[in-house]
Amino acid sequence: MRTRKLVLRMEKILENKEMTCKQIMTALHIENDKKRNSSNRVTSYTSNQIGQLLRNKRFEKCGFCKKHNSNLWRTKHDN
């Protein structure tokens, strides 16, 4: 897994939104389907892999979704 590129893609997806891990995985899958050379990309990320990357210093937990029983994530805003 090329983590650097994946982290940048996740930052782009999360820009000013708060999303659960499942929503991020769905957005990555949709993004892969739109690319011309999607067969050259790794398209199957597990929730554990995404979860590990979300614990990166670039992302932070911002709440808990009772509906999905999952944490909400966003990009860190340095003020």
BELZI-V725662 format. One record per residue. SS is DSSP state (2 for helix, 1 for strand, 0 for the rest). Layout:
SS  SS
This chain:
0  0  2  2  2  2  2  2  2  2  2  2  2  2  0  0  0  0  1  0  2  2  2  2  2  2  2  2  2  2  2  2  2  2  0  0  0  2  2  2  0  0  0  0  0  0  2  2  2  2  2  2  2  2  0  0  0  0  1  1  1  1  1  1  1  0  0  0  0  1  1  1  1  1  1  0  0  0  0
